[in-house]
Structure formats: C-alpha cells, structure tokens
C-alpha cells in the first residue's frame, strides 16, 4: 500500500536515465563518505603525531603511521567509485560497478597487512621492551585514535550498507581494526604505568587476534560479492512478489546478483499459453515494476515470459539438446 501511495504522489519511471541517476547518487554518497572519513582519520593522525613529538613513544608512532596508511585506503575505493560512474560499453556491457569489488580486495589486503604488522610489533616489543615517557599524553592520544577510528568506522559501514557497497563496508571494518590498535596502546600504557612492562606487547598480541577475526569477516563479505552471493531472504522476497503478480502461474529460474552497489535480477515467469504477446508482456512488465519497488537496491530486471507446457507440447523442445549438454546453473524455483 505504501509503495502504491508513493507511486501516485511522486511521479517516476524506471527508464535507463533514472537508473543511471540512482547509481550516480549512490556514488556521490560513497565519495562524500570517503572524503569525510579521510578528513577524520587525517585529523586523528595529526593530533597523535604532535603527541609523538613530545613523548617519544614508539608504540604511538607506529599507531600514527598506521592511521595514516589506513586513511590512504580511501584512494582505491575513491577511484572505484569514479570508475563505477562510467557508462556501460560494448565490451563492459554491465558497466564498471565491479571496480568496487576489486577495491574491496585491496582493502582486505590492507587489513591483512595491519594484522601482520601488529603481530610483528607486539612480538618485537615483547623481546625488546622499550620505555615510554609522559604516559598520560600517550593515553590521551590513544583515546583520540580509538574514538576517531570508531566514528569513521561506523559512518563508513552505515553509508556502505545504505548504498549497497561491500567495499565501503569492508573499509569501515578496516577503520575499526585501527581503533582496536589505538586501544591496545592505551591498555599497554596503563600496564607500563603500574610496572607491567610486558603489558603493551601482550595486549598487542590480543589485538592482533581481534584484527584477524575482522579480517575474516571482511574477506568473507568480499568473497561472497565476487561469487555473486546474495542474501537468501532477498530471493524469497523477490519470489513472493513475482508469484503474487496477477497472471503469473509460477516462477521459473530466479537469479539475483550484485554489480557494485546495484542489484540485478533475471527470472522466467510461467503464464497462460493462450495469452497474446501483448498480454504476456503486460504481465512481465507489471512483475518487473512490482519487483523494482519491493527489493532494495534493485535497479534492473530481465523478465522472460514462458508459456505453460500443455499435453503433448513442450515450448522449449527446440532447446532440449542444448540444456542436456551444459551443467545446471541453479535449480528452478517452482511455485504453484
């Protein structure tokens, strides 16, 4: 009811220009998120660098350099958003949205490097303890690093999920790992303050394990996107919308895939074989229209109307030998 009311109050269409405008808007939101988070991380690193000069803390220096390097992860993702705006060509017929997924691979590599660096520094400091001066200043700088990274992480993850960008979500998780690293500096400084010189490297090892878990989650998200995985709940939702469309007898193959932060769908609808071409197309168009309204981030739908098989007649008989020679590409979703 809400979608129908909004459709009446807000005139719109689903032509190619509107879809491009939607993709551009999502890219602009992503770019704005990158600039804001880059400014936040840059300010955090500058404040930490000032404290490093006055305290000589090697741990804080490493955390500061880490934050600077992590802020630079905005570069591949920003390039991906720019490339993703390009229109589809005869070679890249689906456009350049996959550039975001490639950027996600780079970001996952940054997270892995962070885990390796954190583990290395923790072990090195465990073997060769280093003194830290002005612990109060180090603690304040560590808190600044943690708060700054956590705010940036939440912002990136929220925007990434809103526009459907797995790469931006992964980058947000990356920023969260940096906050954990800063928190390790704080806990280590507290341990040193009470005479536990081993506290800093031990906490550093614990944070390395936490970063490894975040790395697993980010890598899994990017892997699923590259493998065209979608939330099964989206498939169920789309199937329910299609089968409840007037004139649809059942739903054949239904496939969803992400390309950048846009969702695409392909489906076969079984209709009455006695319908005219115009009537069958009308049903397909209505199903596409309802699907675009019901499924978030869905920008394009390819609908093929199949006539229901009748006794002694198979509408796909001419394709039978082709289908028997190729592997199955997913089970059909038949609903009566």
Secondary structure, 3 states (H helix, E strand, C coil): CHHHHHHHHCCCCCCHHHHHHHHHHHHHHHHHHHHHHHHHHHHHHHHHHHHHHHHCCHHHHHHHHHHHHHHCHHHHHHHHHHHHCCCCCCCCCCCCCCHHHHHHHHHHHHHHHHHHHHHHHHHHHHHCCCCCCCHHHHHHHHHHHHHHHHHHHHHHHHHHHHHCCHHHHHHHHHHHHHHHHHHHHHHHHHHHHCCCCCHHHHHHHHHHHHHHHHHHHHHHHHHHHHCCCCCHHHHHHHHHHHHCCCCCCEEEEEEEEEECCEEEEEEEEEECCCCCHHHHHHHHHHHHHHHHHHCCCEEEEEEEEEECCECCECCCHHHHHHHHHCCCCCCCCCCC
